[in-house]
Amino acid sequence: MLLFIFILFCINTNNKISNITYNCYKNFDLTLKDKNNKEFKINKTFLEWLVGFTDAEGNFTIILRDNPKVRNNILLKGRKRSNVSKYVNLTFQIGLHVADLSTLKFIQKELRCGNISVSKNKCNYYVSNYDSIINIIIPLFNYFHLNSTKYSQFIKFKEAADIIYNKSHLTYEGLSKLSNLKDIINISPYSPELINITDNWILGFIEGDATFSTGSIYRPRLKFENHIKEEKLFIKLQEYFGKGKVRKFERIRHITEKSVILDISDIYYFKLILIPLFRNLKFYTKKYLDFCYWSYIVDLYYLGFHLTLEGKSLIKEIKSLMNKKSLINSKENLQIDEISIKVINLLDKPSPYVIINGKRHKRKYK
């Protein structure tokens, strides 16, 4: 069994939120304390998924607001009190389309903290209670670290939590440090030196960042796209899969946006490795439906049904149901049942390809 770095959250004798590093086995669950000071465990499978999902969809923010109760002309140690009289707010948040509201409710239930807001077609899970930040959020991301440049956000976020814990935010010097951290939290982002990709992390990242789709001639593909700052992570993703190509891309809108893309389209890898792996893992978002539909396309393409009129028509029908942002309803469940029956019926017919010694060959008709 692989070893990994377990980072224990603690308060040291210098009144600082610190990390103590231990070697331990990867199957440890994480024990935390809720707002009532009761211990609860976070299953490591869900935890790794959540970190991957946060790498794709989460954010850490530092907010400073003026305190209207303090007069600007009061001085503190020769300086204007208005410079040190601020509300300081640390927030961890995940924002999604309202179609995945149930995912945020599940995260909230598992973490036993945070709130959810809904506005039009957007929903947002956020944790801004300081006790929840230091007792749940920080220990969680210390235990299994982020792999994207969100890692550098978290490091600055944790440093801000240190300042508040020591009550240094009540001094001019401490507030100046917080103000600086707020200004630089998204500047010069960097990934951790060691990127630790697990199966559950990759599924969480896929649910947030990747797309199950098809390319030319209905060829199934798995595509990742993100800001160019995630190039290091994408190279590691390519190493993890052992498939695909990492390429840079420039999109010109109001300004030139630089992206990094990982595109995988190996049908054998999808059919024999990736799909069996993901069927044994737990999805937490609506992307599970896309995965199911996409898996049907992989089955059809693998056996060559994309070459037939009936196969092409069915693949087009499946594609029309994928990557839709809408709430799951009984109609959608009925659609996937109907598609499943159509796929099974077509796969029962003689396929254009036959599999011989693990390779696809065109069927020879007599």
Stockholm file with secondary structure:
# STOCKHOLM 1.0

chainA/1-366         MLLFIFILFCINTNNKISNITYNCYKNFDLTLKDKNNKEFKINKTFLEWLVGFTDAEGNFTIILRDNPKVRNNILLKGRKRSNVSKYVNLTFQIGLHVADLSTLKFIQKELRCGNISVSKNKCNYYVSNYDSIINIIIPLFNYFHLNSTKYSQFIKFKEAADIIYNKSHLTYEGLSKLSNLKDIINISPYSPELINITDNWILGFIEGDATFSTGSIYRPRLKFENHIKEEKLFIKLQEYFGKGKVRKFERIRHITEKSVILDISDIYYFKLILIPLFRNLKFYTKKYLDFCYWSYIVDLYYLGFHLTLEGKSLIKEIKSLMNKKSLINSKENLQIDEISIKVINLLDKPSPYVIINGKRHKRKYK
#=GR chainA/1-366 SS CCEEEEEEEEECTTSCEEEEEEEEETTCCEEEECTTSCEEEECHHHHHHHHHHHHHHEEEEEEEEECTTSCTTCEETTEEGGGTCEEEEEEEEEEEEGGGHHHHHHHHHHHTCCEEEEETTEEEEEECCHHHIIIIIHHHHHHSCCCSTHHHHHHHHHHHHHHHHTTGGGSHHHHHHHHHHHHHTTSSCCCCSSCCCCHHHHHHHHHHHEEEEECGGGCEEEEEEEEGGGHHHHHHHHHHHTCSEEEEEEEESSSEEEEEEEEECCHHHIIIIIHHHHHTSCCCSTHHHHHHHHHHHHHHHHTTGGGSHHHHHHHHHHHTTSSCCSCCCHHHHHHHHHHHHHHHHHHTSCCSEEEETTEEEECCCC
#=GC SS_cons         CCEEEEEEEEECTTSCEEEEEEEEETTCCEEEECTTSCEEEECHHHHHHHHHHHHHHEEEEEEEEECTTSCTTCEETTEEGGGTCEEEEEEEEEEEEGGGHHHHHHHHHHHTCCEEEEETTEEEEEECCHHHIIIIIHHHHHHSCCCSTHHHHHHHHHHHHHHHHTTGGGSHHHHHHHHHHHHHTTSSCCCCSSCCCCHHHHHHHHHHHEEEEECGGGCEEEEEEEEGGGHHHHHHHHHHHTCSEEEEEEEESSSEEEEEEEEECCHHHIIIIIHHHHHTSCCCSTHHHHHHHHHHHHHHHHTTGGGSHHHHHHHHHHHTTSSCCSCCCHHHHHHHHHHHHHHHHHHTSCCSEEEETTEEEECCCC
//
